[in-house]
Amino acid sequence: MSQALRSQPQGNPYLKEHHLLSVGTESIRALTQNKSNYILEGFGANEAGAEFGSGNIPGVLGTDYIWPSTSAIQTLRNAGMNIFRVPFAMERLVPGTLTSSPDATYLASLKSVCRAS
């Protein structure tokens, strides 16, 4: 997960200092914890899995779809990330029609991942 960020010549609104940054675990810590050098409001990851298996609704957890690992999310939080996108399948959350009752198990799992985020 190493990619480069370069601030614009006139300055990046998220960074006080303007130079090439290698974004990895150590850089994330530097960007988010060393407030005297940098101001990075939000930095995060996409935690995919629960939206998979659209060909098999409602599907089977662990076979057709998975929930993101809360321990992996915690590792990223410890590294300084503070924004997480958690996609899910509305067809699993509210089976049938949009006015149906939410699936209690799927909703509980979604809430658990969101709390970890």
ChimeraX attribute file (.defattr): number of C-alpha atoms within 10 A of each C-alpha:
attribute: neighborCount
match mode: 1-to-1
recipient: residues
	/A:1	7
	/A:2	10
	/A:3	8
	/A:4	10
	/A:5	12
	/A:6	12
	/A:7	16
	/A:8	10
	/A:9	8
	/A:10	7
	/A:11	13
	/A:12	13
	/A:13	11
	/A:14	14
	/A:15	15
	/A:16	15
	/A:17	12
	/A:18	16
	/A:19	14
	/A:20	10
	/A:21	15
	/A:22	15
	/A:23	16
	/A:24	14
	/A:25	17
	/A:26	11
	/A:27	15
	/A:28	22
	/A:29	17
	/A:30	17
	/A:31	24
	/A:32	19
	/A:33	15
	/A:34	12
	/A:35	11
	/A:36	8
	/A:37	13
	/A:38	16
	/A:39	16
	/A:40	18
	/A:41	13
	/A:42	12
	/A:43	14
	/A:44	16
	/A:45	14
	/A:46	11
	/A:47	19
	/A:48	17
	/A:49	18
	/A:50	23
	/A:51	17
	/A:52	18
	/A:53	17
	/A:54	14
	/A:55	8
	/A:56	12
	/A:57	14
	/A:58	19
	/A:59	14
	/A:60	11
	/A:61	12
	/A:62	10
	/A:63	10
	/A:64	17
	/A:65	21
	/A:66	16
	/A:67	21
	/A:68	21
	/A:69	14
	/A:70	16
	/A:71	11
	/A:72	13
	/A:73	21
	/A:74	14
	/A:75	13
	/A:76	20
	/A:77	20
	/A:78	13
	/A:79	19
	/A:80	21
	/A:81	23
	/A:82	16
	/A:83	15
	/A:84	20
	/A:85	12
	/A:86	18
	/A:87	16
	/A:88	20
	/A:89	18
	/A:90	13
	/A:91	16
	/A:92	20
	/A:93	20
	/A:94	18
	/A:95	16
	/A:96	12
	/A:97	10
	/A:98	11
	/A:99	8
	/A:100	10
	/A:101	11
	/A:102	18
	/A:103	14
	/A:104	11
	/A:105	11
	/A:106	19
	/A:107	15
	/A:108	13
	/A:109	14
	/A:110	18
	/A:111	12
	/A:112	14
	/A:113	19
	/A:114	15
	/A:115	9
	/A:116	15
	/A:117	20
